[in-house]
Amino acid sequence: MEICQTLFYKRLFDILKNISNASFVTIDLEMSGIPTRSRFSPGSRSQNATKPTLQQQYDDVRSAAETFQILQVGLTLVEEVREKDFYIARPYNFDLSPLSYRGNDIGLQRTFSFSSSACDFLQKNSFDIGKVFRTGVPYLSREEESRLRKEDDQRAENKAKIPDLIIKNDDTNALKFCQDPTYNFVNIASKDSKLTGFQRRLVYQIVRKEFPDLRAFGRSDGDFMQIEKLDLKNEANFQTERLRRFNSKIIRQIGFRWVFEALCGGDVSEIDPLWFYDMEDDESEKQPNAIASKIKELNAKLLMKDHIIVGHNLFMDLAFLYKTFVGPLPSYVEEFKNEIHKLFPKIIDTKFMATHGLETMFTRSSLKDVLKPLQVINNPLILLHQDHREYGSSFGKDHEAGYDSWMTAELFIKLSAKIQSKQNELKDMEENTGLSHDENKSSQENSDNHIHKEEDSSTAPISSDQSFQKDVYPTKNFNSSFVSTNSFAVLENIDPEQSPEDTSKLNAAATCDHRWLPDFADDFWLAYFNKIRVNSIEGGTCYMAISNSDDRDTSDIARPDSNEGEHSPAKKKLCIKN
C-alpha cells in the first residue's frame, strides 16, 4: 500500500494497530547513496591483502549514513491467523521527505545529498525522486526534536532580553520614526509599504521602554504593529497558545518516526487524536476523547510488545535508521551495536539465515536469488490482505522498498520452514538410528551445509532437493478466491465470518507439518537472532548482541584492530545516549 503524506496522518492509527498485532515485521530501505570508494582514492583499501575489520566497515557505513538520506521505507506487517491456518501480510511503502511539513517554520535546517550512481540506479528501476519532495512523509529524529525544542525555548527567552538598538545621530529616518510616532494605540503602520524588520524592532523597543503597561504584536505579516494593554492573564494565555502551536507543528513533523517508535517500543502517546477524527461522524467511539483513549491503550500494548524485526542484509539499513530517527551515529561499532540492541532486541537477517554454514564468497545471496527457488513452497501459507494487493504482481516493482519488504517476508517464512524441515528430519534420523549426541551434532553441522547447498552454485543458493518436495504444493491447488495468477498468493475476498473448516480447503491437498514458524521463544532461533551477514569483513558476521549462552566459535567475531590504543572500543567506556 502506497502511503503519501496526506494519507499518512489518516492511516497512522491503523498502521500502529497492525504493528501491535504483527507476529513479525520486515523492513527494507532505499537510500540516496551508499558507501563507495573509488580504487586508489584516499583511504582506499583496494591494495590491502586482508579484509577490513568490522570497525573499518562500520566507519564507511557511518560516513554514508551521515551524508545520504533514506528516500523510501518499506514495511510488511505479518500477522498469524491461527483459526484460518495462514499468515496475512500488509506491505506498506513510504516515501520520506527531508522538507518541513507544508513549509512550517520550526527552525529545521537540513543539508541532503544524492549520489549520481544511486540516482541512475533508482531511475532505471522507475523510482520517482521528485515524488519524495512532492508527497513524501516528513520525519524528525529524536535528536532534531530535542534541539528544536531547546532552540524555541531559547528564542522565547531571548525576546525578553532584547538589547536596545543604538541609533546614530546621522540616521535621521530612524530618529524621526522614534521621536514622532503615531500614538493611536491601535496600530503603527508604514504608509508606503510593510514595516521593515528594523522598524518593527524599534516599535518593540519604544513600547517596552516608554509604555511598560502596553505590549506590541506584529500583525498581517509585518503590515502593521498592534498595541494592546498588558494583561498578565492574557500574556500567560498567549505564551501557552504559542507553545501549543509550536508543539503541534513538531508532532506533525515527527511524521514517520511515530512508526519507528512503535517498532522499537517508544512512546506514541502524544499523537494527535484529531488526525483520525471525522467531524461528520457522530458515533461516540469516534469522538476525540474516545480516540485519545484508544491511542493510550495502543501505546501501552506497543510498549509491552516483544517486536521481531526482519530484514535482508541489515547492517547498513540499521545505521541509516539510527541516523534518521535517533541521531548521530556513535563513533565505535561496539557502541552502535549496543544502541541498536536496546532499540531492537530481536533482529533476524534473512541473508545470514540463507548463508549460515556456507562459504558466502561463492554464494549468490541477493534477496531475489535466495527467494526464487523457494517460491513454490506454499506451507506455511502467507497471503496478502485485500487492501494491499498492489504486490499481487511483481511486474515493475523491483527495488521499491515496500515490495522488497514483502519479498523478505515471503523469504523469511519459507526459508524458516525449509530449515525446520531439515532439522526435524535429523531428529527423526536420531530416533530411528540411535545416533549419539556427538554423532547427531556432526550430522546437524553437515545438514546446515546441505540445507543451503546449491544444485548449481552458479545459479541459486538454495537447493530444491527431493527430500523437501513432499512439503511443496503448487499454488494452483488452492481455492482460487485466495490466490492470483502470479507466484504470490493474494488474499482478496476473505469473509470475516468464514469458518476454519471453509478455510481448511486451502490445504486440502496438503498435510505439511510446518504451517507455522517455530515460536520465537523456541531454541530454533538461537542460531539466527541478532546475527547479521557482513560479507566484506573477516568472519562475515556481525553479532549485534553477545550472550553468555551463545554456542559458537567467538573467533568468528569481527573486532576492531588491536592497535587502536586507548580509544579502542574495548577500552573506552560506552556512552549511551538517552
C-alpha positions as CSV (number, residue, x, y, z in Angstrom):
1,M,0.0,0.0,0.0
2,E,1.4,3.4,-1.1
3,I,1.3,5.9,1.8
4,C,1.7,9.5,0.8
5,Q,1.9,12.5,3.1
6,T,-1.9,13.2,3.2
7,L,-2.8,9.6,3.6
8,F,-0.2,9.0,6.4
9,Y,-1.9,11.0,9.0
10,K,-5.3,9.4,8.3
11,R,-3.9,5.8,8.3
12,L,-1.3,6.1,11.1
13,F,-3.5,4.7,13.8
14,D,-4.4,1.6,11.7
15,I,-0.7,1.1,10.8
16,L,0.3,1.2,14.5
17,K,-2.5,-1.1,15.4
18,N,-1.3,-3.6,12.7
19,I,2.2,-3.3,14.2
20,S,0.8,-4.2,17.6
21,N,-0.8,-7.3,16.2
22,A,2.1,-8.4,13.9
23,S,4.0,-11.6,14.6
24,F,7.0,-10.0,12.9
25,V,7.8,-7.0,10.8
26,T,10.1,-7.0,7.7
27,I,11.8,-3.8,6.6
28,D,13.7,-2.5,3.6
29,L,15.1,0.9,2.6
30,E,16.1,2.8,-0.5
31,M,18.7,5.5,0.0
32,S,20.1,8.5,-1.9
33,G,23.6,6.9,-1.7
34,I,25.6,4.1,-0.2
35,P,29.2,3.6,0.9
36,T,31.5,3.8,-2.2
37,R,35.3,4.3,-2.5
38,S,37.0,4.7,-5.9
39,R,40.0,2.4,-6.3
40,F,43.3,4.1,-5.4
41,S,41.4,7.1,-3.8
42,P,42.5,8.4,-0.4
43,G,41.5,5.8,2.2
44,S,41.1,3.1,-0.4
45,R,41.7,-0.4,0.8
46,S,41.9,-1.9,-2.7
47,Q,45.5,-2.8,-2.3
48,N,45.0,-4.4,1.1
49,A,45.5,-8.2,1.2
50,T,43.3,-8.6,4.2
51,K,39.6,-7.9,4.7
52,P,38.6,-4.8,6.7
53,T,37.7,-5.1,10.3
54,L,34.1,-4.6,11.4
55,Q,35.1,-1.2,12.8
56,Q,36.5,-0.2,9.4
57,Q,33.4,-1.3,7.6
58,Y,31.2,0.5,10.1
59,D,33.2,3.7,9.5
60,D,32.3,3.5,5.8
61,V,28.7,2.8,6.6
62,R,28.5,5.6,9.2
63,S,30.0,8.1,6.7
64,A,27.4,7.2,4.2
65,A,24.5,7.4,6.7
66,E,25.7,10.9,7.7
67,T,26.0,12.0,4.1
68,F,22.9,10.5,2.4
69,Q,19.3,10.1,3.3
70,I,16.6,7.4,3.4
71,L,14.3,8.1,0.4
72,Q,11.9,5.2,0.9
73,V,10.9,2.8,3.7
74,G,9.1,-0.5,3.1
75,L,7.4,-2.3,5.9
76,T,5.5,-5.6,5.8
77,L,3.5,-6.4,8.9
78,V,2.8,-10.1,9.1
79,E,0.1,-11.5,11.4
80,E,-0.7,-15.0,12.4
81,V,-4.3,-16.0,11.7
82,R,-4.4,-19.3,13.6
83,E,-8.1,-20.1,13.2
84,K,-7.6,-19.9,9.4
85,D,-4.2,-21.5,9.0
86,F,-2.4,-18.8,7.3
87,Y,-0.2,-15.6,7.7
88,I,-1.7,-12.4,6.5
89,A,0.7,-9.7,5.2
90,R,0.2,-6.0,5.0
91,P,3.0,-4.3,2.9
92,Y,3.4,-0.5,3.1
93,N,5.6,1.8,1.0
94,F,6.5,5.2,2.4
95,D,8.5,8.0,0.6
96,L,10.3,10.1,3.1
97,S,10.7,13.8,2.5
98,P,13.6,15.8,4.1
99,L,11.5,19.0,3.9
100,S,9.4,20.6,6.7
101,Y,5.8,19.6,6.8
102,R,3.9,22.0,4.4
103,G,6.7,24.6,4.9
104,N,6.1,25.0,8.6
105,D,8.7,27.2,10.2
106,I,10.0,25.3,13.1
107,G,13.7,26.1,12.6
108,L,14.5,22.9,10.8
109,Q,17.5,23.1,8.5
110,R,18.9,20.1,6.7
111,T,21.6,19.5,4.1
112,F,20.8,16.5,1.9
113,S,22.9,14.8,-0.7
114,F,22.3,12.4,-3.7
115,S,24.8,10.1,-5.2
116,S,24.7,10.2,-9.0
117,S,25.2,6.5,-9.3
118,A,22.4,5.8,-6.8
119,C,20.1,8.2,-8.8
120,D,20.9,6.4,-12.0
121,F,20.1,3.0,-10.4
122,L,16.8,4.3,-8.9
123,Q,15.7,5.9,-12.1
124,K,16.4,2.7,-14.1
125,N,14.1,1.0,-11.7
126,S,11.3,3.6,-12.2
127,F,11.9,5.4,-8.9
128,D,10.3,8.9,-9.0
129,I,12.7,11.0,-7.0
130,G,10.5,14.1,-7.4
131,K,7.7,12.3,-5.6
132,V,9.8,12.2,-2.4
133,F,9.6,16.0,-2.3
134,R,6.0,16.4,-3.6
135,T,4.2,13.9,-1.4
136,G,6.8,12.3,0.9
137,V,6.1,11.7,4.6
138,P,8.1,14.1,6.9
139,Y,10.2,12.9,9.7
140,L,12.2,14.2,12.7
141,S,14.8,12.4,14.7
142,R,14.9,12.3,18.4
143,E,18.0,14.5,18.4
144,E,16.4,17.0,16.0
145,E,13.3,17.3,18.1
146,S,15.3,17.9,21.3
147,R,17.4,20.5,19.6
148,L,14.4,22.3,18.0
149,R,12.6,22.5,21.3
150,K,15.6,23.9,23.1
151,E,16.1,26.5,20.3
152,D,12.4,27.5,20.6
153,D,12.8,28.0,24.4
154,Q,15.9,30.0,23.8
155,R,14.2,32.2,21.2
156,A,11.4,32.9,23.7
157,E,13.9,33.7,26.4
158,N,15.9,36.0,24.1
159,K,12.9,38.0,23.2
160,A,12.5,39.1,26.8
161,K,16.2,40.2,26.8
162,I,16.4,42.0,23.5
163,P,19.0,44.8,23.9
164,D,18.1,48.3,22.8
165,L,19.2,49.4,19.4
166,I,21.6,52.3,19.4
167,I,20.6,54.9,16.8
168,K,23.3,57.0,15.4
169,N,22.8,60.8,15.2
170,D,23.1,60.8,11.4
171,D,20.3,58.2,11.0
172,T,17.6,60.8,10.5
173,N,14.9,58.4,9.3
174,A,15.2,56.2,12.3
175,L,15.3,59.1,14.7
176,K,12.2,60.6,13.2
177,F,10.4,57.2,13.4
178,C,11.2,57.0,17.1
179,Q,10.6,60.6,18.1
180,D,7.4,61.2,16.1
181,P,5.3,58.0,16.2
182,T,1.6,57.9,15.7
183,Y,0.3,57.2,19.2
184,N,-3.2,55.9,18.3
185,F,-2.6,52.6,20.3
186,V,-4.4,50.6,17.6
187,N,-1.5,50.1,15.2
188,I,1.7,51.6,13.9
189,A,1.9,51.2,10.2
190,S,4.1,52.3,7.3
191,K,2.2,54.5,4.8
192,D,4.2,53.3,1.8
193,S,4.9,49.6,2.4
194,K,5.3,46.9,5.1
195,L,7.3,47.8,8.1
196,T,10.9,46.6,7.9
197,G,12.4,44.3,10.5
198,F,14.4,47.2,11.8
199,Q,11.2,49.3,12.2
200,R,9.4,46.5,14.0
201,R,12.2,46.1,16.4
202,L,12.2,49.8,17.1
203,V,8.4,49.6,17.9
204,Y,9.0,46.8,20.3
205,Q,11.8,48.9,21.9
206,I,9.7,52.1,22.2
207,V,6.7,50.3,23.7
208,R,8.9,48.3,26.1
209,K,10.8,51.4,27.4
210,E,8.2,54.2,27.3
211,F,4.9,52.2,27.8
212,P,5.7,49.3,30.2
213,D,1.9,48.7,30.6
214,L,1.5,48.0,26.9
215,R,2.5,45.2,24.6
216,A,3.3,45.2,20.8
217,F,2.2,42.5,18.4
218,G,3.2,42.1,14.8
219,R,0.2,41.6,12.5
220,S,-0.5,40.7,8.9
221,D,3.0,39.6,8.1
222,G,4.5,42.9,9.1
223,D,1.9,45.2,7.6
224,F,1.5,46.9,11.0
225,M,2.1,46.6,14.7
226,Q,-0.8,46.3,17.0
227,I,-0.5,47.8,20.5
228,E,-2.6,46.5,23.4
229,K,-2.7,46.9,27.2
230,L,-0.6,44.3,29.0
231,D,-2.7,41.7,30.8
232,L,-0.8,39.2,32.8
233,K,-3.5,36.6,32.3
234,N,-3.7,37.2,28.6
235,E,0.1,37.2,28.4
236,A,0.2,33.7,30.0
237,N,-2.5,32.5,27.6
238,F,-0.5,33.9,24.7
239,Q,2.6,32.0,25.8
240,T,0.6,28.8,26.3
241,E,-1.0,29.2,22.8
242,R,2.4,29.8,21.3
243,L,3.8,26.7,22.8
244,R,0.7,24.7,21.7
245,R,1.1,25.8,18.1
246,F,4.8,25.0,18.1
247,N,4.2,21.6,19.7
248,S,1.5,20.8,17.2
249,K,4.0,21.6,14.4
250,I,6.6,19.3,16.0
251,I,4.2,16.5,16.5
252,R,3.3,16.7,12.8
253,Q,6.9,16.9,11.7
254,I,7.8,13.8,13.6
255,G,5.8,12.0,10.9
256,F,7.3,8.6,10.1
257,R,9.2,8.5,13.4
258,W,5.9,7.6,15.0
259,V,6.1,4.3,13.1
260,F,9.8,3.8,14.1
261,E,8.9,4.5,17.8
262,A,6.1,1.8,17.6
263,L,8.6,-0.7,16.2
264,C,11.2,-0.1,18.9
265,G,8.9,0.2,21.9
266,G,9.0,4.0,22.0
267,D,6.2,6.4,23.3
268,V,3.5,7.2,20.8
269,S,1.0,8.7,23.3
270,E,1.4,12.3,22.0
271,I,-0.1,11.5,18.6
272,D,-2.9,14.0,18.0
273,P,-6.4,12.3,18.1
274,L,-7.7,14.9,15.7
275,W,-5.7,13.4,12.9
276,F,-8.2,10.5,12.9
277,Y,-11.4,12.5,13.7
278,D,-14.1,12.9,11.2
279,M,-16.5,15.8,12.1
280,E,-19.3,14.2,10.1
281,D,-19.1,11.0,12.2
282,D,-21.1,11.4,15.4
283,E,-20.5,7.9,16.8
284,S,-19.4,8.1,20.4
285,E,-16.4,5.8,19.7
286,K,-15.1,8.1,17.0
287,Q,-15.1,11.3,19.1
288,P,-11.7,12.9,20.0
289,N,-11.8,11.7,23.7
290,A,-12.6,8.2,22.7
291,I,-9.8,8.2,20.0
292,A,-7.4,9.6,22.7
293,S,-8.2,6.6,24.9
294,K,-7.6,4.2,22.1
295,I,-4.2,5.8,21.4
296,K,-3.3,5.4,25.1
297,E,-4.3,1.7,25.1
298,L,-2.4,1.1,21.8
299,N,0.7,2.8,23.3
300,A,0.6,0.5,26.3
301,K,0.3,-2.5,24.0
302,L,3.2,-1.4,21.8
303,L,5.4,-0.7,24.9
304,M,4.9,-4.2,26.1
305,K,5.3,-6.0,22.8
306,D,8.3,-8.2,22.0
307,H,9.0,-6.9,18.5
308,I,10.7,-9.2,15.9
309,I,12.4,-7.1,13.2
310,V,13.4,-9.0,10.0
311,G,15.5,-7.7,7.0
312,H,17.8,-8.9,4.3
313,N,21.4,-7.6,4.6
314,L,20.5,-5.4,7.6
315,F,23.8,-3.8,8.7
316,M,23.6,-0.6,6.6
317,D,19.8,-0.3,7.0
318,L,20.2,-0.3,10.8
319,A,22.8,2.5,10.5
320,F,20.5,4.6,8.3
321,L,17.6,4.0,10.6
322,Y,19.5,5.1,13.6
323,K,20.9,8.3,12.0
324,T,17.4,9.2,10.6
325,F,15.2,8.6,13.6
326,V,17.5,8.7,16.6
327,G,20.5,10.9,16.0
328,P,24.2,11.0,15.1
329,L,25.8,7.5,15.0
330,P,28.3,6.5,17.7
331,S,32.0,6.6,16.6
332,Y,32.6,3.0,17.7
333,V,30.9,-0.1,16.3
334,E,30.5,-1.7,19.8
335,E,28.5,1.4,20.9
336,F,26.4,1.2,17.8
337,K,25.7,-2.5,18.4
338,N,24.7,-1.7,22.0
339,E,22.4,1.1,20.9
340,I,20.7,-1.0,18.2
341,H,20.2,-3.8,20.6
342,K,18.4,-1.5,23.0
343,L,16.1,-0.4,20.2
344,F,15.6,-3.8,18.6
345,P,16.4,-6.7,21.0
346,K,15.4,-9.3,18.4
347,I,16.7,-8.9,14.9
348,I,16.8,-11.6,12.2
349,D,18.8,-11.2,8.9
350,T,17.5,-13.5,6.2
351,K,20.8,-13.2,4.4
352,F,22.5,-14.7,7.4
353,M,19.9,-17.4,7.5
354,A,20.3,-18.2,3.9
355,T,24.1,-18.4,4.0
356,H,24.7,-19.8,7.5
357,G,27.3,-22.5,7.3
358,L,28.3,-21.7,3.7
359,E,31.3,-20.1,2.0
360,T,29.4,-16.9,1.4
361,M,32.0,-15.6,-1.1
362,F,30.8,-18.2,-3.5
363,T,27.1,-18.0,-2.8
364,R,24.7,-15.7,-4.5
365,S,22.7,-14.3,-1.6
366,S,20.7,-11.3,-3.0
367,L,17.1,-11.2,-1.9
368,K,15.8,-12.2,-5.4
369,D,18.3,-15.1,-5.8
370,V,17.5,-16.6,-2.4
371,L,13.8,-16.3,-2.8
372,K,13.4,-17.7,-6.3
373,P,13.8,-21.4,-5.6
374,L,11.6,-21.1,-2.5
375,Q,8.6,-19.5,-4.2
376,V,7.0,-22.9,-4.9
377,I,6.6,-23.6,-1.2
378,N,3.1,-23.0,0.0
379,N,3.3,-24.1,3.6
380,P,3.4,-22.0,5.7
381,L,0.9,-20.1,3.7
382,I,1.3,-16.3,3.6
383,L,-1.4,-14.2,1.9
384,L,-1.7,-10.5,1.0
385,H,-4.5,-8.6,2.7
386,Q,-7.2,-7.4,0.4
387,D,-6.3,-3.8,0.9
388,H,-2.6,-4.5,0.0
389,R,-3.0,-6.1,-3.4
390,E,-0.5,-3.8,-5.3
391,Y,2.1,-6.5,-4.9
392,G,0.0,-9.3,-6.2
393,S,2.0,-8.9,-9.4
394,S,5.8,-8.5,-9.3
395,F,6.0,-6.6,-12.6
396,G,7.9,-3.3,-12.3
397,K,8.2,-3.5,-8.5
398,D,11.9,-4.5,-8.0
399,H,13.8,-2.1,-5.7
400,E,10.6,-0.5,-4.4
401,A,11.1,-0.7,-0.7
402,G,7.5,-1.9,0.0
403,Y,7.8,-4.7,-2.5
404,D,11.2,-5.8,-1.3
405,S,9.9,-5.9,2.3
406,W,7.1,-8.1,1.1
407,M,9.6,-10.4,-0.7
408,T,11.6,-10.5,2.6
409,A,8.5,-11.6,4.5
410,E,7.9,-14.4,1.9
411,L,11.5,-15.5,2.1
412,F,11.7,-15.5,5.9
413,I,8.6,-17.7,6.3
414,K,9.6,-20.2,3.5
415,L,13.3,-20.4,4.4
416,S,12.5,-21.0,8.0
417,A,10.1,-23.8,7.0
418,K,12.8,-25.4,4.9
419,I,15.4,-25.2,7.6
420,Q,13.0,-26.5,10.2
421,S,12.0,-29.4,8.0
422,K,15.7,-30.5,7.7
423,Q,16.2,-30.2,11.4
424,N,13.1,-32.4,12.0
425,E,14.5,-35.0,9.5
426,L,17.7,-35.1,11.5
427,K,15.7,-35.5,14.7
428,D,13.8,-38.4,13.2
429,M,17.1,-39.9,12.0
430,E,18.5,-39.8,15.5
431,E,15.5,-41.5,17.0
432,N,15.4,-44.2,14.3
433,T,19.2,-44.9,14.1
434,G,20.2,-44.3,17.7
435,L,22.9,-41.8,16.9
436,S,24.8,-40.4,19.9
437,H,24.6,-36.8,20.8
438,D,28.1,-36.0,19.2
439,E,27.3,-38.0,16.1
440,N,24.0,-36.2,15.8
441,K,25.7,-32.8,16.3
442,S,28.1,-33.7,13.5
443,S,25.2,-34.7,11.3
444,Q,23.5,-31.4,12.2
445,E,26.5,-29.4,11.1
446,N,26.6,-31.3,7.8
447,S,22.9,-30.7,7.4
448,D,23.3,-26.9,7.8
449,N,25.5,-27.0,4.8
450,H,23.1,-29.3,3.0
451,I,20.1,-27.1,3.7
452,H,21.8,-24.3,1.7
453,K,23.8,-26.4,-0.7
454,E,23.2,-25.4,-4.3
455,E,22.5,-27.9,-7.0
456,D,24.2,-25.5,-9.3
457,S,26.2,-22.9,-7.3
458,S,26.3,-20.6,-10.3
459,T,22.5,-20.2,-10.4
460,A,20.9,-20.5,-7.0
461,P,21.9,-20.5,-3.3
462,I,19.1,-22.9,-2.2
463,S,18.6,-26.4,-3.3
464,S,15.3,-27.9,-4.3
465,D,16.2,-31.4,-3.2
466,Q,13.6,-34.2,-3.4
467,S,13.6,-34.8,0.3
468,F,11.8,-31.4,0.8
469,Q,9.4,-31.7,-2.1
470,K,6.9,-33.6,0.0
471,D,6.1,-30.3,1.7
472,V,5.7,-28.3,-1.5
473,Y,2.3,-27.8,-3.1
474,P,1.7,-25.7,-6.2
475,T,-0.3,-22.5,-5.7
476,K,-2.9,-23.6,-8.3
477,N,-4.1,-26.4,-6.0
478,F,-5.6,-23.9,-3.6
479,N,-9.1,-22.3,-3.7
480,S,-8.9,-19.7,-6.5
481,S,-10.6,-17.0,-4.3
482,F,-7.4,-16.8,-2.3
483,V,-4.8,-16.7,-5.0
484,S,-3.8,-14.7,-8.0
485,T,-2.1,-15.9,-11.2
486,N,1.3,-15.0,-10.0
487,S,3.6,-16.9,-7.7
488,F,2.5,-15.0,-4.6
489,A,-0.9,-15.8,-3.1
490,V,-3.2,-12.8,-2.7
491,L,-5.9,-12.6,-0.1
492,E,-8.7,-10.8,-1.9
493,N,-12.1,-11.7,-0.6
494,I,-11.9,-13.4,2.8
495,D,-15.2,-13.3,4.7
496,P,-14.6,-12.3,8.3
497,E,-17.2,-14.9,9.3
498,Q,-15.7,-17.7,7.3
499,S,-15.2,-20.8,9.4
500,P,-11.9,-22.6,9.9
501,E,-13.4,-25.6,8.1
502,D,-14.0,-23.5,5.0
503,T,-10.5,-22.1,5.1
504,S,-9.0,-25.5,5.6
505,K,-9.9,-26.2,1.9
506,L,-6.7,-24.2,1.2
507,N,-4.7,-27.1,2.5
508,A,-7.0,-29.9,1.4
509,A,-4.2,-31.5,-0.6
510,A,-1.6,-30.7,1.9
511,T,-0.6,-32.5,5.1
512,C,2.5,-30.4,5.8
513,D,3.5,-30.3,9.5
514,H,5.0,-26.8,9.2
515,R,2.0,-24.5,9.0
516,W,3.7,-22.1,11.3
517,L,7.1,-20.7,12.1
518,P,8.6,-22.0,15.4
519,D,7.6,-19.9,18.3
520,F,10.1,-17.1,18.7
521,A,10.9,-18.4,22.2
522,D,12.0,-21.7,20.7
523,D,15.7,-22.7,20.6
524,F,15.4,-22.9,16.8
525,W,16.0,-19.1,16.7
526,L,19.1,-19.0,18.9
527,A,21.3,-19.6,15.8
528,Y,19.8,-16.6,14.0
529,F,18.8,-13.9,16.5
530,N,21.0,-10.8,16.3
531,K,23.4,-12.1,13.8
532,I,23.9,-10.1,10.6
533,R,25.8,-11.1,7.5
534,V,28.6,-8.6,6.6
535,N,30.4,-10.4,3.8
536,S,33.1,-7.8,3.4
537,I,34.7,-8.4,6.9
538,E,36.8,-11.2,8.4
539,G,34.4,-13.8,9.6
540,G,31.5,-12.4,7.6
541,T,29.2,-11.9,10.6
542,C,28.3,-9.0,13.0
543,Y,26.9,-10.1,16.3
544,M,24.6,-7.4,17.5
545,A,24.2,-8.9,21.0
546,I,26.7,-11.1,22.9
547,S,25.1,-13.6,25.1
548,N,26.9,-16.0,27.5
549,S,24.6,-18.7,26.2
550,D,25.8,-18.2,22.6
551,D,27.0,-21.6,21.4
552,R,29.5,-20.5,18.8
553,D,33.2,-20.0,18.0
554,T,34.0,-16.5,19.1
555,S,36.9,-16.3,16.8
556,D,34.4,-15.5,14.1
557,I,33.6,-12.2,15.7
558,A,35.0,-9.2,13.8
559,R,36.8,-6.9,16.2
560,P,38.5,-3.5,15.8
561,D,42.2,-3.5,15.2
562,S,44.1,-4.4,18.4
563,N,46.4,-1.4,17.9
564,E,43.7,1.3,18.3
565,G,45.2,2.2,21.6
566,E,43.3,4.0,24.4
567,H,40.4,4.8,22.1
568,S,39.7,1.2,21.3
569,P,36.1,0.2,21.9
570,A,37.3,-2.5,24.3
571,K,38.9,0.1,26.5
572,K,36.6,3.0,26.0
573,K,33.6,3.3,28.4
574,L,30.4,3.1,26.5
575,C,28.5,6.4,26.3
576,I,24.8,5.7,26.0
577,K,22.5,8.5,24.7
578,N,19.0,9.0,26.0
